[in-house]
Every structure is written in C-alpha cells, then in structure tokens.
C-alpha cells in the first residue's frame, strides 16, 4: 500500500506541474488536453490521500475513474491520430509516464479488492 501511495503522490506532483505549466503558458492552444492533465493530477492526489487514510470507497471510485480516463484517452488516440491537439498525462495509455497511469489503477483495484476481502472476513 505504501508503494501505491508514493507512486500516486509522485504522479500527482508530476501531472499537476505539467498541467500548471501547460495552462499557464499556452492554455488556448489545447485547453481540453491540458485540463485532462489537471484532472489526472486531481485524481492522483485523491488516490494518494484516500489510500493513506484508508478511505477504500473513495479510492475505488478514483482508481476506476483513472482507469476509464486512461482507456478513453488512449482509445480515442487509437481511433484518430488527431483526437487531441497535444498530449495529456493519459496519452498513449500513459506511455509518457512509463504506462504507470494504466498499470497503477489496476494494481490499486486489486490491492483494494484484497483489502476489502480481508476487512469483510474480520467483520463477520
């Protein structure tokens, strides 16, 4: 769990900084992709906090949103090479970030699923 928290914290900082620079320097060029990078940063921060505080439901919703975002953005790019005027954090299924945006939500959902099973076993 600590590795996930650290990974999401790093991604939140990286995506947030990227979005801030993009929006501050040339927001008019590609506002949707840059806004998506800001959304990704917010999702990563939410996941880091939720995992740290053991807010399992919030973490599950955020990880699912991240996975859907990565799949939608990456899928749109596969269908049309001009889907986005510039890259987002989720472009290429997160290729610019070592595919961490694709792998981490799956990992988080597996870990959270196992945690929920363990919690349920102790609360019966």
C-alpha positions in Angstrom: 0.0 0.0 0.0 2.9 2.4 0.8 4.3 1.9 -2.7 1.0 2.9 -4.2 0.7 5.9 -2.0 4.2 7.0 -3.0 3.6 6.4 -6.7 0.3 8.3 -6.7 2.0 11.2 -4.8 4.8 11.4 -7.4 2.3 11.2 -10.2 0.1 13.9 -8.6 3.1 16.3 -8.4 4.3 15.5 -12.0 0.8 15.8 -13.6 0.0 18.9 -11.6 3.2 20.6 -12.5 2.7 19.6 -16.2 -0.8 20.9 -16.2 0.1 24.1 -14.4 2.9 24.9 -16.9 0.7 24.0 -19.9 -2.2 26.0 -18.7 -0.1 29.0 -17.7 1.9 29.2 -20.9 -0.4 28.2 -23.7 -3.8 27.2 -22.5 -5.5 28.4 -25.6 -3.6 26.0 -27.8 -5.1 22.8 -26.4 -7.4 23.5 -23.4 -9.0 20.1 -23.3 -5.8 18.0 -23.1 -4.3 20.4 -20.6 -7.5 20.3 -18.5 -7.3 16.5 -18.6 -3.8 16.6 -17.3 -5.1 18.7 -14.4 -8.0 16.2 -13.8 -5.4 13.4 -13.8 -3.4 15.3 -11.1 -6.5 15.7 -9.0 -7.4 12.0 -9.4 -3.8 11.0 -8.4 -3.9 13.3 -5.3 -7.3 11.9 -4.3 -6.0 8.4 -4.6 -2.9 9.2 -2.6 -4.9 10.7 0.2 -7.7 8.0 0.1 -5.1 5.2 0.3 -3.3 6.9 3.1 -6.5 7.5 5.1 -8.0 4.0 4.3 -10.9 5.6 2.5 -11.5 2.5 0.4 -14.7 3.5 -1.3 -13.1 6.9 -2.4 -10.0 5.1 -3.6 -12.0 2.5 -5.6 -14.0 5.3 -7.3 -10.9 7.3 -8.1 -8.9 4.3 -9.4 -11.9 3.3 -11.6 -12.1 6.9 -12.9 -8.4 6.9 -13.6 -8.6 3.6 -15.5 -11.5 4.8 -17.5 -9.8 8.1 -18.3 -6.6 6.3 -19.5 -8.6 3.9 -21.6 -10.8 6.6 -23.1 -8.0 9.0 -24.0 -5.7 6.2 -25.3 -8.6 4.6 -27.2 -9.6 7.9 -28.8 -6.0 8.3 -30.0 -6.1 4.8 -31.5 -9.2 5.7 -33.4 -8.0 9.1 -34.6 -4.4 10.3 -34.6 -5.8 13.9 -34.3 -8.1 13.2 -31.4 -6.1 15.6 -29.2 -4.2 18.6 -30.4 -1.5 17.9 -27.7 -0.6 15.2 -25.3 -2.2 14.6 -21.9 -0.9 12.6 -19.0 -3.1 9.8 -20.2 -2.0 10.0 -23.9 -0.7 6.7 -25.3 -2.3 4.9 -22.4 0.2 6.8 -20.1 3.3 6.0 -22.2 4.9 9.3 -21.3 4.8 8.2 -17.7 6.0 4.7 -18.3 2.5 3.4 -18.6 2.1 3.9 -14.8 -1.3 5.6 -15.4 -2.5 2.3 -17.0 -0.9 -0.1 -14.6 -1.4 1.7 -11.3 -5.2 1.8 -11.2 -5.4 -1.9 -12.0 -2.9 -2.6 -9.2 -4.8 -0.3 -6.8 -8.1 -2.0 -7.6 -6.5 -5.5 -7.0 -5.0 -4.3 -3.7 -8.2 -2.7 -2.6 -10.2 -5.8 -3.6 -8.0 -7.9 -1.4 -8.2 -5.3 1.4 -12.0 -5.3 1.2 -12.0 -9.1 1.4 -9.8 -9.1 4.5 -11.9 -6.4 6.2 -15.1 -8.4 5.4 -13.6 -11.5 6.9 -12.9 -9.8 10.2 -16.2 -8.0 10.4 -18.4 -11.2 10.1 
